[in-house]
Amino acid sequence: MSSSPSNHPNSLPPSSHPWRKPLLALEFIALAILVASMALLGDQAGGDAAVHPAWLLIPALASLAVFASFIGLMYLRWVVAASAERQLRHKIIFGLLALTLLGVWLYSVIQTWLSLGA
């Protein structure tokens, strides 16, 4: 018996899941905002005036949206598509990976914010 997602009547394949297109759209829109805000902040920081730290919220929130949509797409690919007997294992591994990614994001945002005061 094959363990492909099509054999499971309660789960959709990741490519046809209703959340796939909104997550992909969010990921690419947030990535465009992140790149544009980093370019804009780079241009502003090149002058004599200092950039107000509140402007860093734009790339921070955009990068969080990129991570969140990436994690959501990973969930669809790894957990939703997993067979029923392997789903618990996939959820545990996915949870650890998601916590690690969000922890690295949080650490980098905190370090960036703290470096502004130095």
C-alpha positions in Angstrom: 0.0 0.0 0.0 1.4 3.4 -1.0 1.7 6.2 1.5 1.1 9.0 -0.9 -1.2 11.9 0.2 -3.8 10.9 -2.4 -4.6 7.7 -0.4 -5.7 9.8 2.6 -9.3 11.1 2.1 -9.0 13.7 4.9 -5.8 15.4 3.6 -5.2 17.4 0.5 -1.9 17.2 -1.3 0.2 20.3 -0.5 -0.1 21.7 -4.0 -3.9 21.9 -3.8 -4.3 23.0 -0.2 -6.4 26.2 0.1 -3.7 27.9 2.2 -0.9 27.3 -0.3 -1.6 30.3 -2.7 -2.2 32.9 0.1 1.0 31.7 1.8 3.0 32.0 -1.4 1.6 35.4 -2.1 2.4 36.5 1.5 5.9 35.2 1.2 6.7 37.0 -2.0 5.0 40.3 -1.1 6.8 40.3 2.3 10.1 39.5 0.6 9.6 42.5 -1.8 8.7 44.8 1.1 11.8 43.5 3.0 14.2 44.1 0.1 12.7 47.5 -0.6 12.8 48.6 3.0 16.4 47.5 3.4 17.3 49.4 0.2 15.5 52.5 1.5 17.1 52.3 5.0 20.5 51.8 3.4 20.0 55.0 1.4 18.8 56.9 4.5 21.7 55.6 6.6 24.2 56.8 4.0 23.5 60.4 4.8 24.4 62.5 7.9 21.0 62.0 9.6 20.6 58.9 11.7 17.7 56.5 10.9 15.0 56.5 13.6 14.9 53.0 15.2 11.1 52.8 14.7 11.8 52.4 10.9 13.4 49.1 11.6 10.0 47.7 12.4 9.2 47.6 8.7 12.0 45.1 7.8 11.5 43.2 11.1 7.8 42.7 10.5 8.4 41.9 6.8 11.0 39.3 7.7 8.7 37.8 10.3 6.0 37.5 7.6 8.5 35.8 5.3 9.4 33.3 8.0 5.8 32.8 9.0 4.7 32.0 5.4 7.8 29.8 4.9 6.9 27.9 8.0 3.3 27.6 6.9 4.4 26.2 3.6 6.7 23.8 5.3 3.8 22.6 7.5 1.8 21.9 4.4 4.6 20.0 2.7 5.8 18.0 5.7 2.9 17.5 8.2 -0.3 17.7 6.1 1.2 15.5 3.4 2.5 12.9 5.9 0.8 9.6 6.4 -1.3 9.2 9.5 1.2 6.9 11.2 4.1 9.4 10.7 2.2 12.6 11.3 3.1 12.8 15.0 6.8 12.4 14.3 6.6 15.1 11.5 4.7 17.5 13.9 7.4 17.1 16.5 10.3 17.7 14.1 8.4 20.5 12.4 7.7 22.2 15.8 11.3 22.0 16.8 12.4 23.5 13.4 9.8 26.2 13.6 10.8 27.2 17.1 14.4 27.3 16.0 13.7 29.5 13.0 11.6 31.9 15.1 14.2 31.9 17.9 16.9 32.9 15.4 14.7 35.6 14.0 13.9 36.9 17.5 17.6 36.8 18.6 18.7 38.7 15.5 16.0 41.4 16.0 16.9 41.8 19.6 20.6 42.0 18.8 20.0 44.6 16.1 17.9 46.7 18.4 20.5 46.5 21.2 23.3 47.4 18.8 21.6 50.7 18.0 22.1 51.9 21.6 25.9 51.2 21.4 
